[in-house]
Amino acid sequence: MTVTYDYAGKVVLVTGGTKGIGAGIARAFQEAGATVVVCARTPPAGGTGIAVAGGDRGAESSRRAAVPPIRFVRADVRDPEDVARLISGFDRLDVVVNNAGGSPHAPLDGTSPRLHARVIELNLTAPLLVSQRAYPLLKASGGAVIMIGSASGTRPSPGTSAYGAAKAGLHHLARCLAAEWAPEVRVNSVVVGLAATENAEDHYEGGRAAAEATIPAGRMATPEDVARVCLWLGSPGYVTGAEIQVHGGGETPAWRWTGRPSTP
């Protein structure tokens, strides 16, 4: 069964939408007919199909005349002034996907307090700032906010404690805004587990295959898996204040491995 969505005439903003999960989400909305804008601190790499604001869109437009190119705007969503400038460029907004986030491996002991503060700013404060600024436009359109959360915010996250705490806060922020902004604006979280992005092989200790062995579904989530959930949550509906788990059944708990009888 194939489920299709029609976002023609809709405007979608995806923060951190130039690579990884964000790029997959942006492409999915574009293919569904939406006008899509992505933002990040640095311009996208060539060949991504993303048009830099103020740049030459001629070649891309002629190649894909039926589908408007994804437009890039440089912005640091941790900066309130940058967020204000970003949102002021819209006359309409139907969906905001707060995807920008991440963290280096940073055990709490012996690392800079400023690093952890910046991680929290990116993963929690920034989505709050973007959502707050976008709210009047979303209210006018009856739109939706989608927070890209993480399984790190639902379980211990050693080595990325600030990130895990920020994502837990993000999930709660979404529930609060869902209650505060209903019924005009819906707010939901997509809680992503281990994900197959560009750097997955280097990111997971033991490599991708070892990480995938812990997932009941047998593989990591792809950007397309996450994007399909976003297309559903962005479309008109009743669901708000929800956390949609996209983790392939979760990570297999340690007791399953340690308790398994030995094989002769």
C-alpha positions as CSV (number, residue, x, y, z in Angstrom):
1,M,0.0,0.0,0.0
2,T,1.3,3.4,-0.9
3,V,0.2,6.5,1.0
4,T,0.5,9.8,-0.8
5,Y,0.2,13.4,0.5
6,D,-0.6,16.6,-1.3
7,Y,1.2,19.6,0.1
8,A,0.7,21.8,-3.0
9,G,0.3,25.4,-1.9
10,K,1.8,24.7,1.6
11,V,5.1,26.2,2.9
12,V,7.4,24.1,5.1
13,L,10.5,25.1,7.0
14,V,13.1,22.5,8.0
15,T,15.9,23.6,10.3
16,G,19.2,21.8,9.8
17,G,17.7,20.6,6.5
18,T,20.9,20.4,4.4
19,K,22.0,16.9,5.3
20,G,21.1,13.7,7.0
21,I,17.6,13.3,8.4
22,G,16.8,16.9,7.8
23,A,17.6,16.7,4.1
24,G,15.4,13.6,3.8
25,I,12.5,15.4,5.4
26,A,12.9,18.4,3.1
27,R,13.0,16.2,0.0
28,A,9.9,14.3,1.1
29,F,7.9,17.6,1.6
30,Q,9.2,18.9,-1.7
31,E,8.2,15.7,-3.6
32,A,4.7,16.1,-2.0
33,G,4.4,19.5,-3.6
34,A,5.3,21.9,-0.8
35,T,7.4,25.0,-1.1
36,V,10.3,24.0,1.2
37,V,12.9,26.2,2.9
38,V,15.8,24.8,4.9
39,C,18.2,26.7,7.1
40,A,21.7,25.9,8.6
41,R,24.8,27.8,9.6
42,T,26.7,26.8,6.4
43,P,25.4,26.5,2.8
44,P,24.7,23.0,1.5
45,A,27.2,21.0,-0.6
46,G,26.8,21.1,-4.4
47,G,24.5,18.6,-6.0
48,T,22.0,18.6,-3.2
49,G,19.2,20.2,-5.3
50,I,19.0,23.1,-2.8
51,A,19.0,26.7,-4.1
52,V,20.9,29.2,-2.0
53,A,18.8,32.3,-1.4
54,G,19.9,35.0,-3.8
55,G,21.7,32.5,-6.0
56,D,21.0,31.4,-9.6
57,R,18.1,28.9,-9.6
58,G,17.8,28.8,-13.4
59,A,19.5,25.5,-14.0
60,E,17.8,23.7,-11.2
61,S,14.4,25.2,-12.0
62,S,14.6,24.1,-15.7
63,R,15.7,20.6,-14.6
64,R,12.8,20.2,-12.2
65,A,10.2,22.7,-13.5
66,A,7.3,20.9,-11.9
67,V,8.9,20.9,-8.5
68,P,10.2,24.1,-6.9
69,P,13.8,23.8,-5.7
70,I,14.4,23.6,-1.9
71,R,15.6,27.0,-0.9
72,F,18.4,27.5,1.6
73,V,18.7,30.4,4.1
74,R,21.7,30.8,6.2
75,A,20.7,31.1,9.9
76,D,22.0,30.0,13.3
77,V,18.8,29.0,15.1
78,R,20.5,29.5,18.5
79,D,20.6,33.2,17.8
80,P,17.3,35.1,18.4
81,E,18.1,37.8,15.9
82,D,18.9,35.2,13.2
83,V,15.6,33.4,14.0
84,A,13.7,36.7,13.7
85,R,15.3,37.4,10.3
86,L,14.6,33.8,9.1
87,I,10.9,33.9,10.0
88,S,10.4,37.4,8.7
89,G,11.1,36.1,5.3
90,F,7.8,34.1,5.3
91,D,4.4,35.4,4.4
92,R,2.9,31.9,5.2
93,L,4.0,28.9,7.1
94,D,2.1,25.6,7.3
95,V,4.7,23.2,8.9
96,V,7.9,23.8,10.9
97,V,10.2,20.9,11.4
98,N,12.7,21.6,14.2
99,N,15.4,19.2,13.1
100,A,18.6,21.1,13.8
101,G,20.5,19.4,16.6
102,G,23.3,17.0,17.5
103,S,26.3,16.8,19.9
104,P,29.8,15.6,19.9
105,H,30.8,12.8,22.3
106,A,31.5,14.8,25.4
107,P,31.6,13.1,28.8
108,L,30.6,15.6,31.5
109,D,33.7,15.3,33.5
110,G,36.6,17.3,32.2
111,T,34.8,19.0,29.3
112,S,33.9,22.7,28.9
113,P,30.7,23.9,30.6
114,R,30.3,26.2,27.6
115,L,30.2,23.2,25.2
116,H,27.3,21.7,27.2
117,A,25.5,25.0,27.3
118,R,25.8,25.3,23.5
119,V,24.5,21.7,23.1
120,I,21.4,22.6,25.1
121,E,21.0,25.8,23.2
122,L,21.0,24.0,19.9
123,N,18.8,21.0,20.9
124,L,16.3,22.7,23.2
125,T,16.4,26.5,23.2
126,A,16.6,26.8,19.4
127,P,13.4,24.8,18.7
128,L,11.7,27.0,21.3
129,L,12.8,30.2,19.6
130,V,11.9,29.0,16.1
131,S,8.5,27.8,17.3
132,Q,7.7,31.0,19.2
133,R,8.6,33.2,16.2
134,A,6.7,31.0,13.8
135,Y,3.5,30.7,15.9
136,P,1.5,33.6,14.4
137,L,2.0,32.3,10.9
138,L,1.2,28.7,12.0
139,K,-1.9,29.9,13.8
140,A,-3.1,31.7,10.7
141,S,-2.7,28.6,8.6
142,G,-3.8,26.0,11.2
143,G,-0.4,24.5,10.9
144,A,1.9,22.1,12.7
145,V,5.2,22.0,14.5
146,I,7.2,18.8,14.4
147,M,10.1,18.3,16.9
148,I,12.7,15.8,15.8
149,G,13.5,14.2,19.1
150,S,15.8,11.3,20.1
151,A,15.8,8.0,22.0
152,S,18.6,9.6,23.9
153,G,16.0,11.7,25.6
154,T,14.1,8.6,26.8
155,R,17.0,6.6,28.3
156,P,20.4,7.2,29.8
157,S,22.8,8.8,27.3
158,P,26.3,8.5,28.7
159,G,28.9,10.6,26.9
160,T,26.2,12.9,25.6
161,S,24.4,13.8,28.8
162,A,23.6,17.4,27.9
163,Y,22.2,16.2,24.5
164,G,20.0,13.5,26.2
165,A,18.8,16.0,28.8
166,A,18.0,18.6,26.0
167,K,16.1,16.1,24.0
168,A,14.1,15.0,27.0
169,G,13.3,18.7,27.5
170,L,12.3,19.0,23.8
171,H,9.8,16.2,24.1
172,H,8.3,17.9,27.1
173,L,8.3,21.3,25.4
174,A,6.3,19.8,22.5
175,R,3.7,18.5,24.9
176,C,3.5,21.9,26.6
177,L,3.1,23.8,23.4
178,A,0.5,21.2,22.1
179,A,-1.7,22.1,25.1
180,E,-0.9,25.8,25.0
181,W,-1.5,26.3,21.3
182,A,-4.5,23.9,20.7
183,P,-6.6,23.8,18.7
184,E,-5.0,26.2,16.2
185,V,-1.5,24.7,16.0
186,R,-0.6,21.0,16.5
187,V,2.7,20.1,18.0
188,N,4.2,16.6,18.1
189,S,7.6,14.9,18.5
190,V,9.2,12.2,16.3
191,V,11.5,10.3,18.6
192,V,14.3,8.8,16.5
193,G,16.4,5.8,17.5
194,L,19.7,4.8,15.9
195,A,19.7,6.4,12.4
196,A,21.5,5.6,9.2
197,T,22.9,9.0,8.2
198,E,26.1,10.0,6.4
199,N,28.4,9.5,9.4
200,A,26.7,6.4,10.9
201,E,29.6,4.1,10.3
202,D,32.0,6.3,12.3
203,H,29.4,7.5,14.9
204,Y,28.5,4.1,16.4
205,E,31.2,2.2,18.3
206,G,31.8,-1.1,16.6
207,G,30.4,0.1,13.3
208,R,27.0,0.2,11.8
209,A,26.5,-3.6,11.6
210,A,27.1,-4.0,15.3
211,A,24.7,-1.2,16.1
212,E,22.0,-2.7,13.8
213,A,22.3,-6.0,15.5
214,T,20.8,-4.4,18.6
215,I,17.6,-3.3,16.8
216,P,14.7,-5.7,16.6
217,A,13.8,-4.5,13.1
218,G,17.3,-5.5,11.9
219,R,18.4,-2.1,10.6
220,M,18.7,1.6,11.6
221,A,16.0,4.2,10.7
222,T,16.6,5.9,7.4
223,P,15.9,9.6,6.7
224,E,13.0,8.4,4.6
225,D,11.5,6.5,7.5
226,V,11.5,9.7,9.6
227,A,10.2,11.8,6.7
228,R,7.2,9.6,6.2
229,V,6.1,10.2,9.8
230,C,6.7,13.9,9.4
231,L,4.4,14.0,6.3
232,W,1.7,12.4,8.3
233,L,2.1,14.7,11.3
234,G,2.2,17.8,9.1
235,S,-1.1,17.0,7.4
236,P,-4.4,18.2,8.9
237,G,-5.6,15.9,11.7
238,Y,-6.4,15.4,15.3
239,V,-3.1,14.2,16.7
240,T,-1.2,16.6,18.9
241,G,1.0,16.3,22.0
242,A,2.2,12.8,20.8
243,E,5.6,11.2,20.6
244,I,6.0,8.9,17.7
245,Q,8.7,6.4,18.2
246,V,10.8,5.7,15.1
247,H,13.3,3.2,16.4
248,G,12.5,-0.2,14.8
249,G,11.3,-1.7,18.1
250,G,14.0,0.0,20.2
251,E,17.4,-1.1,21.3
252,T,17.7,-4.6,22.6
253,P,18.3,-4.4,26.4
254,A,21.6,-5.8,27.7
255,W,19.8,-8.5,29.7
256,R,18.8,-10.2,26.5
257,W,22.4,-10.6,25.4
258,T,23.9,-11.4,28.8
259,G,21.1,-13.8,29.7
260,R,21.3,-15.8,26.4
261,P,22.5,-19.3,26.9
262,S,25.9,-20.1,25.4
263,T,26.0,-22.0,22.2
264,P,28.4,-25.0,22.1
